[in-house]
Amino acid sequence: MNQQDVSEVAQEMLPHPEKMTLQEFLESDLEGYEYVKGELIPMPPTSGEHGKISINLILPLGVYVRENQLGDVYAPDTGFQIGDRVLMPDIAFVSTARMPEDLSTAFAIPPDLAVEVVSRTDTQSRVIEKAFAYLSAGVRLVWILEPRSKTVTVYRSETDIKLLTRNHTLTGEDVVEGFSCQVAQLFE
């Protein structure tokens, strides 16, 4: 079943999803969806490869952030309001200085760092659009991990984009200051 088929099934199952507003989505109990400009985007379970790559980054990043008391790292089911969207990055970091008091709902702020692991069902245009949506909403750093090419694309802005290969070191730059890991380790 492709993503369009999943969207059609979801629309049949949900009452008037095409009329759902951002506020209605935020107040709903719907799980497993991102909300993009009025449309519900189903987030199907990921592959084992996707999960392994995610954990290869979330473990060292989470340990580093915790040991250095920089903020918190969040798992993929955490929702962030990104402009007119609610997105669930595969990994997110929010600094202590920006941490909201109420963690019982989707974040009303974008994360400082958003990480996406490209799935086999993702299209390049969708991944780039998502990276730019993060940036325009105020995310300071976006990492896109591409399993097929074993690369990481680092976005700071729509014009400041770097491609890192297996031989490079991924760093947290000024967002997760002091954090680094070898790109190759993410894809082992």
C-alpha positions in Angstrom: 0.0 0.0 0.0 1.5 3.3 -1.0 1.3 6.6 0.9 -1.6 7.9 -1.2 -3.6 4.6 -0.5 -2.9 5.0 3.2 -4.1 8.7 3.1 -7.3 7.6 1.3 -8.0 4.9 3.9 -7.4 7.3 6.7 -9.7 9.9 5.2 -12.5 7.2 4.9 -11.9 6.2 8.6 -11.8 9.7 10.0 -14.8 12.1 10.2 -14.2 14.9 7.7 -10.4 15.0 7.9 -10.3 17.4 5.0 -12.1 20.0 7.2 -9.9 19.6 10.2 -8.2 22.8 11.4 -4.8 22.9 13.1 -6.5 23.7 16.4 -8.8 20.7 16.0 -5.8 18.5 15.2 -3.9 19.8 18.3 -7.0 19.1 20.5 -7.6 15.6 19.0 -6.4 12.3 20.2 -5.2 11.3 16.7 -1.8 9.5 16.9 0.4 8.4 14.0 -0.2 11.4 11.8 1.5 14.6 10.9 -0.6 17.6 10.0 0.4 19.6 7.0 -1.7 22.5 5.7 -5.0 20.9 6.6 -4.0 17.4 5.5 -3.4 14.4 7.7 -0.2 12.6 6.7 -0.1 9.0 8.1 3.2 8.0 9.6 3.4 4.3 9.1 5.8 2.1 11.1 9.4 2.5 10.0 11.7 -0.2 8.9 14.3 -2.0 11.0 17.0 -0.1 9.1 15.4 3.3 9.9 15.1 2.4 13.6 18.7 1.2 13.8 20.0 4.4 12.2 17.8 6.5 14.5 19.1 4.7 17.6 22.7 5.1 16.4 22.2 8.8 16.7 19.7 9.2 19.5 21.8 7.3 22.0 25.1 9.3 21.8 23.2 12.6 21.3 20.9 11.9 24.2 23.8 10.9 26.5 25.8 14.0 25.5 22.9 16.4 26.0 22.0 14.9 29.4 25.6 14.8 30.6 26.1 18.5 29.6 22.6 19.6 30.8 21.9 21.2 27.5 18.2 20.4 27.3 16.3 17.3 26.2 16.3 14.9 23.2 12.9 13.6 22.0 11.8 10.5 20.2 9.9 10.3 16.9 6.4 10.3 18.2 6.8 13.8 19.7 4.8 16.5 17.9 6.1 20.0 17.2 3.9 22.8 15.8 5.9 24.0 12.8 4.0 27.0 11.4 0.8 25.6 10.0 2.0 22.0 10.5 2.5 19.5 13.3 5.5 17.4 12.5 7.2 14.6 14.3 10.9 14.6 13.6 12.7 11.3 14.0 14.9 13.0 16.6 14.5 16.4 18.1 16.5 18.5 20.6 15.1 21.4 22.6 17.5 23.5 24.6 17.0 24.2 28.3 16.5 27.9 27.6 13.6 27.2 25.3 11.9 24.4 27.2 8.2 25.0 27.8 6.7 24.3 31.2 3.8 22.2 29.8 5.0 19.0 28.1 1.6 17.4 28.1 0.7 18.4 24.5 2.5 18.9 21.2 5.3 21.5 21.5 4.1 25.0 20.4 7.7 25.8 19.5 10.0 24.3 17.0 12.9 22.3 18.2 16.4 23.7 18.0 17.5 20.6 16.1 15.3 18.4 13.9 16.6 15.1 12.5 14.9 13.1 9.8 15.9 9.6 8.6 14.8 9.2 5.0 12.5 6.2 4.6 12.2 4.2 1.5 8.7 5.7 0.9 10.0 9.3 1.2 10.4 11.4 -2.0 13.4 13.8 -2.2 11.0 16.7 -2.8 9.0 15.9 0.4 12.2 15.6 2.5 13.6 18.9 1.2 10.2 20.6 1.7 10.1 19.3 5.3 13.7 20.6 5.9 12.8 24.0 4.6 9.5 24.0 6.7 11.6 23.4 9.8 14.0 26.2 8.9 11.3 28.7 8.1 9.6 27.9 11.5 12.8 28.7 13.4 14.6 25.4 13.7 18.3 26.3 13.8 19.8 23.1 12.5 18.3 20.2 10.4 20.0 16.9 9.7 18.7 14.6 7.0 20.2 11.1 7.2 20.1 9.2 3.9 20.5 5.4 4.4 21.0 4.5 0.8 23.9 6.9 0.2 25.0 6.8 3.8 25.2 10.6 3.9 24.0 13.4 6.1 22.7 16.6 4.7 23.1 19.5 7.1 20.7 22.5 6.7 21.3 25.8 8.4 19.3 27.8 5.9 17.9 27.4 2.4 21.3 28.4 1.1 23.6 27.0 3.8 23.5 23.3 3.0 26.4 20.8 3.4 26.6 17.1 2.4 28.6 14.9 4.7 29.8 11.5 3.6 31.1 8.5 5.6 34.5 10.1 6.1 33.1 13.3 7.7 32.3 14.2 11.3 28.8 15.4 12.1 28.8 18.2 14.7 26.2 20.0 16.7 27.8 23.3 15.7 26.4 26.1 17.9 23.1 24.3 18.5 24.3 21.2 20.4 27.8 22.7 21.1 30.5 20.2 21.5 28.6 17.2 20.2 30.2 15.2 17.4 30.1 11.7 15.8 31.5 10.0 12.7 28.9 9.8 9.9 30.0 6.2 9.2 28.9 5.2 12.8 25.3 6.2 12.1 25.0 3.7 9.3 26.8 0.7 11.0 
